[in-house]
């Protein structure tokens, strides 16, 4: 797991890093010391909760002394609540990745917890109701309650349990509560705002897996197209070079970034070299070009658009030398990560009877797509009516990498636009979206991915100081190679014509030209 948004997300469980870099509590704020001993929290045990262990963890490595409470809610929702000796009166919860089920003591999750504890937060997290080591991928969903817990219930149960523990330990409930998650964690953040608007005051939503149905249909369509004409990862550089040659300068500045891929008129069938004979390293076969057209185009079934095509930009290699597509969209000799997730969902989650041998090639898109509808009702976080969350004063800061190869960034843009249509122009008073050019899934890529959303969310919630432009960095080897403003959508960062294009001071957020 990444320790900050500055590093590269390497897998399903690397998506919910601390994102805590700049915010510090005001020294003038009063803090709270425990009124009840840690051991007394055993009394939270009841019909629905079992307090498994309570331990006082000694201070060390910058982390304060804290009371760690491990709780199990019915049937198997594992919850950790960590209560610092000197509390800043705020609760902080962070989310999950992939199909969740993480070990709460995994190094990355411990690092995230400790980063928040250092700032005085009471911190909570959950495995969402299953153990991925024993029930990997979607295998746990054959149990209907575990599916419901993963979809939404565990989130509400966790925060309610954490608030009970906070009140029992300190004698008062949190002054403010904050949530932070990316990918599955981003979907969880939207679920909380939509279903449980009283749970959190501020929510950070990163690259949310908000439309489960669209994600699965997109993955299946991509897999089936690639099965007919595989593309070697070795050809991704050729593809990226042609895409960026066509798109990079479209925003008026040739800087290795595609600011808004929707504005690029790239067509695989027109702009790629086509092999005249057999397959070769410096060209694409006609069948491979057709596959790329399929990936870039919307999935349309029975005349209805059910999933957006992938935007341009993720083809490029990130700092580790790998294309953003490699692993997520295609993987030589084995299922891509997206296809693996889709296949597991079809085997255990979608159909009425589990079939561990089910393969993606059997799925007929036109015929079988409706079988996903009921999963969408449980999993999708697409309700644009956030009036209850707005009325209680809640704030959402959402971000999405324009070059995300795992979850289509157009889903985030289209959801935000749906909210604006539903809630009106005042949406930006409580909900702002930031699109990150060149950034992969939850971080990494060639764009400025390093920033602190929490440092912008807390002043918005507590002092009505709404975020405007946010300066982000592209970091390599501990050094900032580039800074660039992130702008509240639909604004974009526009170069002012003078100075280094690697310096955020030479850009201004403004409406697209």
C-alpha positions as CSV (number, residue, x, y, z in Angstrom):
1,X,0.0,0.0,0.0
2,X,1.2,3.5,-0.8
3,X,2.0,5.8,2.2
4,X,0.9,8.9,0.3
5,X,-0.8,10.0,-2.8
6,X,2.6,10.8,-4.3
7,X,3.5,7.1,-4.8
8,X,2.2,4.6,-7.3
9,X,-0.8,2.4,-6.6
10,X,0.4,-1.1,-7.3
11,X,-2.7,-3.3,-6.6
12,X,-6.2,-3.6,-5.3
13,X,-5.1,-3.0,-1.7
14,X,-2.9,0.0,-2.5
15,X,-5.7,2.4,-3.1
16,X,-6.4,4.0,0.3
17,X,-3.3,5.7,1.4
18,X,-3.2,8.4,4.2
19,X,-3.4,11.5,1.9
20,X,-2.3,13.4,5.0
21,X,0.6,15.7,4.1
22,X,-0.1,19.3,5.0
23,X,-3.0,19.5,7.5
24,X,-2.1,20.2,11.1
25,X,-4.5,20.9,14.0
26,X,-4.6,24.5,15.2
27,X,-2.4,24.7,18.3
28,X,-5.1,26.8,19.9
29,X,-7.7,24.0,19.7
30,X,-8.5,22.3,22.9
31,X,-7.9,18.5,23.0
32,X,-9.6,15.8,25.1
33,X,-8.1,13.2,27.4
34,X,-9.9,9.9,28.1
35,X,-12.4,9.8,30.9
36,X,-12.7,6.0,31.0
37,X,-9.9,3.5,31.0
38,X,-9.2,1.6,27.8
39,X,-10.1,-1.7,29.6
40,X,-13.6,-0.4,30.3
41,X,-14.4,-0.5,26.6
42,X,-15.1,-4.2,27.0
43,X,-18.6,-3.1,28.1
44,X,-19.5,-2.2,24.6
45,X,-20.2,-5.9,24.0
46,X,-23.8,-6.6,23.4
47,X,-26.1,-8.6,21.1
48,X,-24.8,-7.0,17.9
49,X,-21.2,-6.3,18.9
50,X,-18.4,-8.4,20.5
51,X,-15.4,-6.5,21.8
52,X,-12.6,-8.9,21.1
53,X,-9.6,-7.1,22.5
54,X,-8.7,-3.8,24.1
55,X,-5.0,-2.9,24.3
56,X,-3.1,0.2,25.3
57,X,-0.4,0.7,22.6
58,X,2.6,2.6,23.9
59,X,3.8,5.7,22.1
60,X,6.6,5.2,19.6
61,X,8.0,6.5,16.3
62,X,6.0,9.7,16.5
63,X,2.7,7.8,17.2
64,X,1.1,8.8,20.5
65,X,-0.1,6.3,23.0
66,X,-3.5,5.0,22.0
67,X,-6.2,2.5,23.0
68,X,-6.8,0.0,20.3
69,X,-10.2,-1.7,20.3
70,X,-10.9,-4.7,18.0
71,X,-14.6,-5.4,17.6
72,X,-16.7,-7.9,15.6
73,X,-20.2,-6.9,14.5
74,X,-22.6,-9.5,13.4
75,X,-21.9,-11.7,11.5
76,X,-18.2,-11.1,10.6
77,X,-17.6,-7.4,10.3
78,X,-14.2,-6.7,11.8
79,X,-13.8,-3.2,13.1
80,X,-10.8,-1.4,14.6
81,X,-11.2,1.7,16.6
82,X,-8.0,3.5,17.7
83,X,-8.3,6.2,20.3
84,X,-5.3,8.5,21.0
85,X,-4.4,9.6,24.5
86,X,-4.7,13.3,23.4
87,X,-7.7,13.5,21.0
88,X,-8.4,16.4,18.6
89,X,-12.2,15.7,18.8
90,X,-12.4,14.4,15.3
91,X,-13.1,10.9,13.9
92,X,-11.3,9.7,10.8
93,X,-12.3,6.6,8.8
94,X,-10.5,5.2,5.7
95,X,-11.8,2.9,3.1
96,X,-11.0,-0.4,1.2
97,X,-9.8,-1.6,-2.1
98,X,-11.0,-4.1,-4.6
99,X,-13.2,-6.7,-3.0
100,X,-12.0,-5.6,0.5
101,X,-11.5,-8.2,3.2
102,X,-8.1,-6.7,4.1
103,X,-6.2,-7.7,7.2
104,X,-6.6,-4.7,9.5
105,X,-3.0,-5.2,10.6
106,X,-1.5,-5.1,7.1
107,X,1.5,-2.7,7.0
108,X,-0.2,-0.2,4.7
109,X,-3.3,0.0,6.8
110,X,-1.3,0.4,10.0
111,X,0.7,3.2,8.4
112,X,-2.5,4.9,7.4
113,X,-4.0,4.6,10.9
114,X,-0.8,5.9,12.5
115,X,-0.5,8.9,10.2
116,X,-4.0,10.0,11.4
117,X,-3.2,9.1,15.1
118,X,-0.2,11.4,15.0
119,X,-2.5,14.3,14.3
120,X,-4.8,13.4,17.1
121,X,-7.7,11.8,15.2
122,X,-9.7,8.9,16.6
123,X,-9.4,6.4,13.7
124,X,-11.5,3.6,12.5
125,X,-11.4,1.0,9.7
126,X,-13.2,-2.2,8.7
127,X,-12.7,-5.3,6.6
128,X,-16.3,-4.9,5.4
129,X,-17.3,-8.4,6.8
130,X,-15.0,-11.0,5.4
131,X,-11.4,-12.2,5.3
132,X,-9.9,-12.0,1.8
133,X,-7.2,-14.5,2.8
134,X,-9.9,-17.2,3.4
135,X,-12.4,-15.9,0.9
136,X,-10.5,-14.3,-2.0
137,X,-12.0,-12.0,-4.6
138,X,-15.8,-12.3,-4.8
139,X,-16.0,-15.8,-3.3
140,X,-17.5,-14.4,0.0
141,X,-20.5,-13.0,-1.9
142,X,-22.2,-16.4,-2.0
143,X,-23.2,-15.5,1.6
144,X,-26.0,-12.9,1.0
145,X,-25.3,-11.1,4.3
146,X,-21.6,-10.7,3.5
147,X,-22.5,-9.3,0.1
148,X,-24.8,-6.7,1.8
149,X,-22.1,-5.9,4.4
150,X,-19.6,-5.3,1.6
151,X,-22.0,-3.3,-0.5
152,X,-23.1,-0.8,2.2
153,X,-24.0,-2.1,5.7
154,X,-20.5,-2.5,7.1
155,X,-19.7,1.2,6.5
156,X,-22.6,2.5,8.6
157,X,-22.1,-0.1,11.3
158,X,-18.4,0.8,11.5
159,X,-18.9,4.5,11.9
160,X,-21.7,4.1,14.4
161,X,-19.6,1.6,16.4
162,X,-16.6,4.0,16.3
163,X,-18.7,6.9,17.6
164,X,-20.0,4.7,20.5
165,X,-16.4,3.8,21.4
166,X,-15.3,7.4,21.2
167,X,-18.1,8.5,23.5
168,X,-17.5,5.7,26.0
169,X,-13.8,6.6,26.1
170,X,-13.8,10.4,26.1
171,X,-17.2,11.2,27.4
172,X,-18.3,13.0,24.2
173,X,-19.0,12.2,20.6
174,X,-16.8,13.6,17.8
175,X,-17.1,17.3,16.9
176,X,-16.5,16.4,13.3
177,X,-16.2,13.1,11.3
178,X,-14.2,12.6,8.1
179,X,-14.0,9.8,5.6
180,X,-11.3,9.2,3.0
181,X,-11.2,6.4,0.4
182,X,-10.2,5.7,-3.2
183,X,-11.4,3.1,-5.8
184,X,-13.7,0.8,-3.8
185,X,-13.1,3.3,-1.0
186,X,-14.3,6.1,-3.2
187,X,-17.5,4.1,-3.9
188,X,-17.9,3.7,-0.2
189,X,-17.6,7.4,0.3
190,X,-20.5,8.1,-2.1
191,X,-22.6,5.3,-0.6
192,X,-22.2,7.0,2.8
193,X,-23.2,10.4,1.4
194,X,-26.2,8.9,-0.4
195,X,-27.5,6.4,2.1
196,X,-26.2,7.6,5.4
197,X,-25.8,11.4,5.1
198,X,-25.6,11.9,8.9
199,X,-22.5,9.7,9.3
200,X,-19.8,12.1,8.1
201,X,-19.3,15.9,7.8
202,X,-16.6,15.6,5.1
203,X,-15.9,12.9,2.6
204,X,-13.0,12.5,0.3
205,X,-13.9,10.4,-2.8
206,X,-11.0,9.2,-4.9
207,X,-11.5,7.5,-8.3
208,X,-14.8,5.9,-7.2
209,X,-15.9,2.5,-8.5
210,X,-19.3,4.0,-8.4
211,X,-21.1,2.1,-11.2
212,X,-20.5,-1.6,-10.6
213,X,-22.7,-2.6,-13.6
214,X,-20.9,-0.3,-16.1
215,X,-17.4,-1.4,-14.7
216,X,-18.2,-5.1,-15.2
217,X,-19.7,-4.7,-18.7
218,X,-16.8,-2.5,-19.8
219,X,-14.3,-5.2,-18.5
220,X,-16.1,-8.0,-20.2
221,X,-16.4,-6.1,-23.6
222,X,-12.6,-5.3,-23.4
223,X,-11.7,-8.9,-22.5
224,X,-13.7,-10.4,-25.3
225,X,-12.3,-8.0,-27.8
226,X,-8.7,-8.7,-26.8
227,X,-9.4,-12.4,-26.9
228,X,-10.0,-12.2,-30.6
229,X,-6.8,-10.2,-31.3
230,X,-4.4,-10.0,-28.4
231,X,-2.1,-6.9,-28.2
232,X,1.3,-7.4,-26.7
233,X,2.3,-5.1,-23.8
234,X,5.4,-4.4,-25.9
235,X,3.2,-2.5,-28.4
236,X,1.9,-0.1,-25.8
237,X,4.8,2.4,-26.2
238,X,4.0,2.6,-29.9
239,X,0.3,3.2,-29.1
240,X,1.2,5.8,-26.4
241,X,3.5,7.7,-28.7
242,X,0.8,8.0,-31.4
243,X,-1.8,9.0,-28.9
244,X,0.3,11.7,-27.3
245,X,1.6,13.0,-30.6
246,X,-2.1,13.6,-31.5
247,X,-3.4,14.8,-28.2
248,X,-0.6,16.4,-26.1
249,X,-0.6,19.9,-27.7
250,X,-4.4,20.1,-27.9
251,X,-4.6,22.2,-24.8
252,X,-2.1,24.7,-26.2
253,X,1.0,23.4,-24.4
254,X,3.1,20.4,-25.4
255,X,4.1,19.2,-21.9
256,X,3.6,15.4,-21.9
257,X,0.1,15.7,-20.4
258,X,-3.4,15.4,-21.9
259,X,-5.4,17.9,-19.9
260,X,-8.8,16.7,-21.2
261,X,-8.9,13.6,-23.4
262,X,-12.4,14.3,-24.6
263,X,-11.0,17.2,-26.7
264,X,-8.6,14.9,-28.6
265,X,-9.7,13.6,-32.0
266,X,-7.7,10.3,-32.0
267,X,-9.0,7.4,-34.0
268,X,-7.1,4.1,-33.9
269,X,-8.2,3.1,-37.4
270,X,-6.9,6.4,-38.8
271,X,-3.9,7.3,-36.7
272,X,-2.1,4.1,-36.1
273,X,0.3,2.3,-38.5
274,X,-1.5,-0.8,-39.9
275,X,0.6,-3.9,-40.8
276,X,0.6,-4.7,-44.4
277,X,1.5,-8.3,-43.8
278,X,1.5,-10.2,-40.5
279,X,1.8,-8.9,-37.0
280,X,5.0,-6.8,-36.4
281,X,6.5,-4.7,-33.6
282,X,6.1,-1.4,-35.5
283,X,2.4,-1.7,-36.5
284,X,-1.0,-3.0,-35.6
285,X,-2.9,-5.6,-37.4
286,X,-6.4,-4.7,-38.7
287,X,-7.9,-6.9,-36.0
288,X,-5.8,-5.2,-33.3
289,X,-7.0,-1.8,-34.5
290,X,-10.6,-3.0,-34.3
291,X,-9.9,-4.1,-30.7
292,X,-8.6,-0.6,-29.8
293,X,-11.6,1.0,-31.4
294,X,-13.7,-1.2,-29.1
295,X,-11.8,-0.1,-26.0
296,X,-12.1,3.6,-26.9
297,X,-15.8,3.4,-27.8
298,X,-18.8,3.2,-25.6
299,X,-20.4,-0.1,-24.8
300,X,-23.8,0.0,-26.5
301,X,-26.2,-2.8,-26.0
302,X,-29.6,-3.0,-27.7
303,X,-29.2,0.6,-28.7
304,X,-28.5,1.8,-25.2
305,X,-25.1,3.2,-23.9
306,X,-24.3,1.1,-20.8
307,X,-20.6,2.0,-20.3
308,X,-18.3,4.8,-21.6
309,X,-15.3,4.1,-23.7
310,X,-11.9,4.6,-22.1
311,X,-10.4,8.1,-22.5
312,X,-7.0,8.5,-24.0
313,X,-3.9,8.9,-21.9
314,X,-3.4,5.8,-19.8
315,X,-1.4,4.1,-22.5
316,X,1.8,6.0,-21.5
317,X,4.4,4.5,-19.2
318,X,4.6,5.7,-15.6
319,X,7.7,6.3,-13.5
320,X,8.1,2.5,-13.0
321,X,8.4,2.0,-16.8
322,X,5.1,0.2,-17.2
323,X,2.2,1.5,-19.3
324,X,-0.9,2.3,-17.3
325,X,-2.7,-0.3,-19.4
326,X,-0.3,-3.1,-18.5
327,X,-2.0,-5.2,-15.8
328,X,-5.3,-3.4,-15.6
329,X,-6.5,-3.6,-19.3
330,X,-4.2,-6.3,-20.7
331,X,-1.8,-8.8,-19.3
332,X,0.1,-11.2,-21.5
333,X,-0.7,-14.8,-20.9
334,X,-3.3,-14.3,-18.1
335,X,-6.4,-12.3,-17.2
336,X,-6.0,-8.6,-16.6
337,X,-6.9,-7.3,-13.2
338,X,-10.1,-5.8,-14.5
339,X,-11.1,-9.1,-16.2
340,X,-10.1,-11.1,-13.1
341,X,-12.5,-9.0,-11.0
342,X,-15.3,-9.3,-13.5
343,X,-14.9,-13.0,-13.8
344,X,-15.0,-13.5,-10.1
345,X,-18.1,-11.4,-9.8
346,X,-19.8,-13.5,-12.5
347,X,-18.8,-16.7,-10.8
348,X,-20.1,-15.8,-7.3
349,X,-22.0,-12.6,-7.2
350,X,-24.2,-12.2,-10.2
351,X,-26.0,-15.4,-11.1
352,X,-28.4,-17.2,-8.8
353,X,-26.2,-20.2,-8.5
354,X,-22.4,-19.9,-8.0
355,X,-20.3,-21.4,-10.8
356,X,-16.5,-21.5,-9.9
357,X,-15.7,-22.6,-13.5
358,X,-17.5,-19.8,-15.3
359,X,-15.4,-18.0,-17.9
360,X,-15.8,-14.5,-19.3
361,X,-16.0,-15.9,-22.8
362,X,-19.4,-17.4,-22.0
363,X,-21.0,-14.1,-21.2
364,X,-23.2,-12.8,-24.0
365,X,-23.3,-9.1,-23.6
366,X,-26.6,-8.5,-25.4
367,X,-28.4,-11.4,-23.7
368,X,-26.8,-11.6,-20.2
369,X,-26.3,-7.9,-19.3
370,X,-29.7,-7.6,-17.5
371,X,-28.4,-10.2,-15.0
372,X,-26.2,-7.5,-13.5
373,X,-29.1,-5.2,-12.7
374,X,-29.8,-6.4,-9.2
375,X,-26.2,-6.1,-8.3
376,X,-26.3,-2.5,-9.4
377,X,-29.1,-1.9,-7.0
378,X,-26.9,-3.0,-4.1
379,X,-23.5,-1.8,-5.2
380,X,-24.0,1.3,-7.4
381,X,-23.3,4.7,-5.8
382,X,-24.9,6.7,-8.6
383,X,-27.9,8.5,-6.9
384,X,-27.4,12.2,-7.8
385,X,-29.8,13.4,-5.2
386,X,-27.5,14.5,-2.3
387,X,-30.0,16.9,-0.8
388,X,-30.0,15.2,2.6
389,X,-26.2,15.4,2.8
390,X,-26.2,19.0,1.7
391,X,-28.9,20.0,4.1
392,X,-26.9,18.7,7.1
393,X,-23.8,20.7,6.0
394,X,-21.8,17.9,4.5
395,X,-19.0,18.5,2.0
396,X,-17.5,16.2,-0.7
397,X,-14.1,16.6,-2.4
398,X,-13.8,14.1,-5.3
399,X,-10.8,13.5,-7.5
400,X,-10.2,11.2,-10.5
401,X,-7.1,10.7,-12.7
402,X,-7.8,11.4,-16.3
403,X,-5.4,8.6,-17.2
404,X,-6.9,6.0,-14.8
405,X,-6.7,2.6,-16.5
406,X,-8.7,0.7,-13.8
407,X,-11.9,2.8,-13.4
408,X,-13.1,4.9,-16.2
409,X,-12.7,8.6,-15.2
410,X,-15.7,9.5,-17.4
411,X,-17.9,7.8,-14.8
412,X,-16.7,10.4,-12.2
413,X,-17.3,13.3,-14.6
414,X,-20.7,12.1,-15.6
415,X,-21.8,11.5,-12.0
416,X,-20.8,15.0,-11.0
417,X,-22.6,16.5,-13.9
418,X,-25.7,14.4,-12.9
419,X,-25.5,15.9,-9.5
420,X,-25.3,19.4,-10.9
421,X,-28.3,18.8,-13.1
422,X,-30.2,17.4,-10.0
423,X,-29.0,19.9,-7.4
424,X,-28.4,23.0,-9.4
425,X,-25.6,25.5,-9.7
426,X,-25.2,25.6,-6.0
427,X,-23.7,22.0,-6.1
428,X,-20.2,23.5,-5.9
429,X,-21.1,24.9,-2.5
430,X,-20.8,21.4,-1.1
431,X,-19.4,19.1,-3.8
432,X,-16.3,19.8,-5.9
433,X,-14.6,17.5,-8.4
434,X,-10.9,17.7,-9.4
435,X,-9.7,15.9,-12.5
436,X,-6.0,15.1,-12.5
437,X,-4.3,15.1,-16.0
438,X,-1.9,12.2,-16.6
439,X,-2.7,10.5,-13.2
440,X,-3.3,6.7,-13.0
441,X,-5.5,4.9,-10.6
442,X,-5.5,6.7,-7.2
443,X,-2.1,8.0,-8.0
444,X,1.1,7.5,-10.1
445,X,1.3,8.1,-13.8
446,X,2.9,11.1,-15.5
447,X,0.8,13.8,-14.0
448,X,0.8,15.7,-10.7
449,X,-0.6,13.2,-8.3
450,X,0.8,14.4,-5.0
451,X,-1.6,16.6,-2.9
452,X,-3.5,16.6,0.3
453,X,-7.3,16.6,-0.1
454,X,-7.8,16.4,3.7
455,X,-6.0,19.8,4.1
456,X,-8.5,21.3,1.7
457,X,-11.6,19.4,3.1
458,X,-11.3,20.3,6.8
459,X,-11.2,24.1,6.3
460,X,-14.2,23.8,4.0
461,X,-16.2,21.8,6.6
462,X,-15.1,23.7,9.7
463,X,-14.6,27.3,8.4
464,X,-16.6,27.4,5.1
465,X,-13.3,28.0,3.3
466,X,-14.1,26.3,0.0
467,X,-11.2,24.9,-2.0
468,X,-10.2,26.6,-5.2
469,X,-7.1,25.6,-7.1
470,X,-5.0,23.0,-5.3
471,X,-1.3,22.8,-6.1
472,X,-0.2,19.2,-6.8
473,X,3.3,17.8,-7.5
474,X,4.7,15.1,-9.6
475,X,7.3,13.4,-7.4
476,X,10.1,11.0,-8.3
477,X,12.9,10.0,-6.0
478,X,11.6,12.3,-3.3
479,X,11.9,15.4,-5.5
480,X,9.2,17.5,-7.1
481,X,9.7,17.4,-10.9
482,X,6.6,19.4,-11.7
483,X,3.9,21.4,-9.8
484,X,0.6,22.1,-11.4
485,X,-2.7,23.5,-10.2
486,X,-5.7,21.1,-9.9
487,X,-8.8,23.0,-10.7
488,X,-12.4,22.5,-9.6
489,X,-14.3,21.0,-12.5
490,X,-15.1,22.2,-15.2
491,X,-12.2,24.6,-14.9
492,X,-8.7,23.6,-16.2
493,X,-5.2,24.8,-15.5
494,X,-4.2,27.1,-18.4
495,X,-0.6,28.1,-19.1
496,X,-0.1,31.9,-19.0
497,X,2.5,31.9,-21.7
498,X,5.6,32.7,-19.7
499,X,7.9,30.8,-17.3
500,X,8.5,27.2,-16.8
501,X,5.6,24.8,-17.6
502,X,6.8,22.8,-14.6
503,X,5.9,25.6,-12.1
504,X,2.3,25.9,-10.9
505,X,2.8,29.7,-10.6
506,X,2.6,30.0,-14.3
507,X,-0.9,28.5,-14.6
508,X,-4.3,29.8,-13.8
509,X,-7.6,27.9,-13.3
510,X,-10.2,29.1,-15.8
511,X,-13.0,27.8,-17.9
512,X,-12.1,25.7,-20.9
513,X,-11.4,27.7,-24.1
